[in-house]
Amino acid sequence: MIVVTGATGNVGGELVRLLAAAGERVTAVSRGGGAPLEGVRHHQGDLGDPAGLKDAFAGADTLFLMVAGQEPEAVLDAAGAAGVRRVVLLSSQGAGTRPHAYAHPVAFEEAVRASGLEWTILRPGGFATNSLAWAGSIRAHRTAAAPFGDVALPVIDPADIAEVAAVALREDGHAGRVYELTGPRPVTPRERAAAIGAVLGDEVRFVEQTREEARAQMLTFMPEPVVEATLAILGDPAEAERRVSPDVERVLGRAPRAFADWAARNAAAFR
């Protein structure tokens, strides 16, 4: 049995579908429900309440863990007590490149390493799905606004993260590994807007925000330290944050999907 936390998210939802299609028994943990899938048991739970996850871990030997809540040690203790022996943690690239700013995923990484379980850590960079923030403005008036329009980063398709996670959960040979996960090439916000326009068959006008405009917008849904760290990555990325990692191809045996592929699969969100 594989337990997937964050089972309705961009990565977790796709991971549940992949595992179910492969014939695995899955417990999908989320705060709400989920679509019925053969072989999938849904459990309403919250990583902020480790004691409430006891039933979710029953009968499981493998865990996909999100960074959520403040008690990773308690979550891992409960998983280990239930018989879980392998954990794959979805962390963040920032845990490696900016550990002081990304203290939350760092704490989860440290807890996983100290847990006594077989572990694998995934550190993705920016998600292609962040472009869904443009969906409303693109549908309404074919515009996309973002800061640092010509700074390129190798954003990753969450479907690739899910595929890497599925391999690490199901196959041996990944214990003690930290995988940096990126797309196949750096792409700028301006280029991402153009790629969405191309799949729509209509021009999407890119509007470059100032740093302060972007900061004010981001503060409405992100804590200030994370906003500052995110803006630093978007505007002045370190070499490690610009680098295209080979790890997706190493694990999957194919190149990661391009942003244009993600845009084509998700065109309906922008129509």
NORVEN-V154307 format. One record per pair of residues at least 12 apart in sequence whose C-alpha atoms are under 8 Angstrom apart, sorted by the first residue. I is the first residue (numbers start at 1). GAP is how many residues later the second one is. Records with the same first field share a line. If there is no record, write none. Layout:
I = GAP / GAP
//
This chain:
1 = 23 / 24 / 25 / 26 / 58 / 59 / 60 / 61
2 = 22 / 23 / 24 / 25 / 58 / 59 / 60 / 61 / 62 / 167
3 = 23 / 24 / 25 / 26 / 53 / 54 / 57 / 59 / 60 / 61
4 = 12 / 22 / 23 / 24 / 25 / 59 / 60 / 61
5 = 23 / 24 / 25 / 42 / 58 / 59 / 60 / 61
6 = 22 / 23 / 24 / 59 / 60
7 = 21 / 22 / 23 / 27
8 = 22 / 26
10 = 119 / 148 / 149
11 = 147 / 148 / 150 / 151
12 = 150
14 = 145 / 148
15 = 144 / 147 / 148 / 150 / 151
16 = 12 / 24
17 = 20
18 = 144 / 145 / 148
19 = 147
20 = 17 / 18 / 19 / 20
23 = 16
24 = 15
25 = 14 / 15 / 16
26 = 13 / 14 / 15
27 = 13 / 14 / 15 / 16 / 29
28 = 12 / 13 / 14 / 15
29 = 13 / 14 / 15 / 16 / 17 / 27
30 = 12 / 13 / 14 / 15 / 16
31 = 13 / 14 / 15
32 = 12 / 13
43 = 13
46 = 23
47 = 21 / 22 / 24 / 28
48 = 20 / 21 / 22 / 23
49 = 20
50 = 21 / 24 / 25 / 28
51 = 24 / 27
53 = 22 / 25
54 = 24 / 25 / 28
57 = 21 / 22 / 25 / 26 / 27
58 = 24 / 25
59 = 23 / 24
60 = 22 / 23 / 24
61 = 22 / 23 / 24 / 25
62 = 22 / 23 / 24 / 25 / 107
63 = 16 / 21 / 23 / 24 / 25 / 106
64 = 23 / 24 / 25 / 26 / 101 / 105
65 = 22 / 23 / 24 / 25
66 = 23 / 24 / 25
67 = 22 / 23 / 24 / 37 / 38 / 41
72 = 35 / 36 / 39 / 40
73 = 38 / 39 / 42
76 = 35 / 36 / 39
77 = 38
80 = 37
84 = 33
85 = 32 / 33
86 = 31 / 32 / 33 / 83
87 = 25 / 30 / 31 / 32 / 33 / 82
88 = 31 / 32 / 33 / 34 / 77 / 80 / 81
89 = 20 / 23 / 30 / 31 / 32 / 33
90 = 31 / 32 / 33 / 34
91 = 14 / 15 / 17 / 18 / 30 / 31 / 32 / 33
92 = 13 / 30 / 31 / 32 / 33
93 = 30 / 31 / 32 / 87 / 88 / 148
94 = 29 / 31
95 = 28
97 = 141 / 143 / 144
98 = 131
101 = 124 / 125 / 128
102 = 124 / 127
109 = 12
118 = 57 / 58
119 = 55 / 56 / 57 / 58
120 = 48 / 54 / 55 / 56 / 57 / 58 / 59
121 = 55 / 56 / 57 / 58
122 = 43 / 56 / 57 / 58 / 59
123 = 55 / 56 / 57 / 58
124 = 32 / 37 / 56 / 57 / 58
125 = 29 / 30 / 31 / 55 / 56 / 57 / 116
126 = 27 / 28 / 29 / 30 / 56
127 = 28 / 29 / 30 / 31
128 = 27 / 28 / 29 / 30 / 131 / 134
129 = 28 / 29
131 = 61
132 = 137
134 = 136
135 = 134 / 135
136 = 134
138 = 66 / 132 / 133
139 = 131 / 132
142 = 61 / 62 / 63
143 = 61 / 62 / 63 / 64
144 = 49 / 60 / 61 / 62 / 63
145 = 61 / 62 / 63 / 64
146 = 43 / 60 / 61 / 62 / 63 / 68
147 = 61 / 62 / 63 / 64 / 67 / 87 / 88
148 = 41 / 60 / 61 / 62 / 63 / 86 / 87
149 = 39 / 40 / 41 / 59
150 = 38 / 39 / 40
151 = 36 / 37 / 38 / 83 / 84 / 85
152 = 34 / 35 / 36 / 37 / 90
153 = 32 / 33 / 34 / 35 / 81 / 88 / 89 / 90
154 = 28 / 29 / 30 / 31 / 32 / 33 / 88 / 89 / 90
155 = 27 / 28 / 30 / 31 / 32 / 104
156 = 25 / 26 / 27 / 28 / 100 / 101 / 102 / 103
157 = 26 / 99 / 100 / 101 / 102 / 105
160 = 88 / 96 / 97
161 = 20
163 = 89
164 = 84 / 87 / 88
167 = 84 / 85
179 = 68 / 69
180 = 65 / 67 / 68
181 = 64 / 65 / 66 / 67
182 = 62 / 63 / 66 / 74
183 = 61 / 62 / 73 / 74 / 75 / 76
184 = 60 / 71 / 72 / 73 / 74
185 = 59 / 73
186 = 56 / 57 / 58
187 = 72
190 = 16
192 = 67 / 68
193 = 12 / 13
194 = 12
195 = 64 / 65 / 68
196 = 64 / 67 / 68 / 71 / 74
199 = 64 / 65 / 68
200 = 67 / 70 / 71
211 = 20
215 = 12 / 13 / 16
//
